[in-house]
């Protein structure tokens, strides 16, 4: 049963009047009203404090749920980053494998070019050897024709 402030003040005034000798009835009335107001306002404060505590608890619970959901989101983002890191590692590995493969291919092609260069050098030496022989042969033929021509001229000069 909840008492209103006026009812509480009357009960308090009646009890105090019976308990003590009252010299001033108005002073007793004011005293009981002040005491009742004080007690009622304390009760109101307690109710308000309880309401505030309830609100604070619900806010704390809501904040905790928000923190939990943010934590889940961060974990999901972390998982996505881990997956992306795995993808980058796989791509990096493929790139390294391709790099090694291309390097091996370039080395192989370079060896082929070196072999072709050696063949060209051999062919160049052969052509130089043939050119030297041709030059020597041309020189001997020219020298031979010159001797034959000189012999014919001398033979024609002395035989006549």
VOZASE-997215 format. One record per residue (C-alpha): residue in one letter; x, y, z. Coordinates in steps of 0.05 Angstrom, whole numbers, plus 32768, in hexadecimal, padded with zeros to 4 digits. Each point is the difference from the previous one (the first is absolute). Layout:
<atoms>
aXYZ;...
</atoms>
This chain:
<atoms>
x800080008000;x801E80417FEA;x7FF4803E802A;x7FFC80457FE3;x80288038801F;x7FC2801F8021;x7FEA7FBE801F;x80467FF28017;x80068046801E;x7FBD7FF88026;x80147FBC801C;x8043801B8015;x7FE0803D8020;x7FCE7FD58026;x80357FD18019;x802E80388016;x7FC680248023;x7FF17FC28028;x804A7FF1800E;x801780448018;x7FE1803C8022;x7FF180337FCA;x800980498010;x7FF4801B7FBA;x7FD17FDA7FD4;x801480277FC0;x804A7FF1800D;x7FEF7FB68006;x7FD980037FBF;x803A80227FDB;x80327FCE801E;x7FD77FC47FEA;x7FF6801E7FBA;x804B800D7FF9;x80117FBA8017;x7FCC7FE17FD2;x801980297FC5;x80477FEC8010;x7FED7FB68005;x7FD580047FC2;x803680247FD9;x80327FCC8016;x7FD17FCA7FE6;x7FF880267FBF;x804C80067FFC;x80077FB5800C;x7FCD7FF27FCA;x8024802F7FD0;x80437FE18012;x7FE47FBB7FF4;x7FE580177FBD;x8043801F7FEF;x80247FC08014;x7FD07FD87FD4;x800D80307FC6;x804B7FFC800C;x7FFD7FB48001;x7FD87FFF7FBF;x803280317FE1;x803A7FD68017;x7FDF7FC27FE3;x7FF380247FBF;x804780197FFE;x801A7FB9800E;x7FD57FE57FC7;x801C80377FD4;x80477FEF8015;x7FF37FB77FF3;x7FE4800E7FBB;x803B802D7FF0;x802F7FCA8018;x7FDE7FCF7FD1;x800680317FC7;x804A800B8010;x800A7FB58001;x7FDE7FFA7FBD;x802C80377FE4;x803D7FDD801D;x7FEA7FBF7FDE;x7FF880267FBE;x8045801E8008;x801D7FBB800E;x7FDE7FE47FC2;x801B803A7FD7;x80457FF4801D;x7FFC7FB77FEC;x7FEB80157FBA;x803A80317FFB;x80307FCA8018;x7FE47FD07FCB;x800780357FCA;x804680118019;x80137FB67FFD;x7FE47FFB7FB9;x8027803F7FED;x80407FE3801C;x7FF37FBE7FDC;x7FF480247FBF;x803D802B800C;x802B7FC18009;x7FE17FE07FC3;x800C803E7FD5;x80478006801A;x800D7FB77FED;x7FE2800D7FBB;x802A803F7FF7;x803E7FD98014;x7FEE7FC97FCF;x7FF480337FC8;x804180238012;x80257FBE7FFA;x7FE07FF47FBC;x801580457FE9;x80477FF28019;x7FFF7FBE7FD8;x7FE780257FC2;x803680358009;x80357FC98004;x7FE57FE27FBF;x800280457FDF;x804780098018;x80137FBC7FE3;x7FDE80127FBE;x802480438001;x80437FDD800A;x7FEF7FD17FC6;x7FEF803B7FD4;x804080238014;x80287FC07FF1;x7FDD7FFA7FBD;x800B804B7FF3;x804A7FF88010;x80057FC47FD1;x7FDA80267FCA;x802D803D8008;x803E7FD47FFE;x7FE67FDA7FC3;x7FEE80417FDD;x8045801B8010;x80217FC17FE3;x7FD380027FC3;x800F804A7FF5;x804A7FF3800B;x7FFD7FC47FD1;x7FDC80287FCA;x803280378009;x80397FCF7FF7;x7FDE7FE17FC3;x7FF380447FE2;x80478015800E;x801A7FBF7FE1;x7FD5800B7FC2;x801880487FFA;x80487FEB8009;x7FF97FC57FD1;x7FDF802D7FCC;x803880348009;x80397FCF7FFB;x7FE47FD27FCB;x7FF280327FCC;
</atoms>
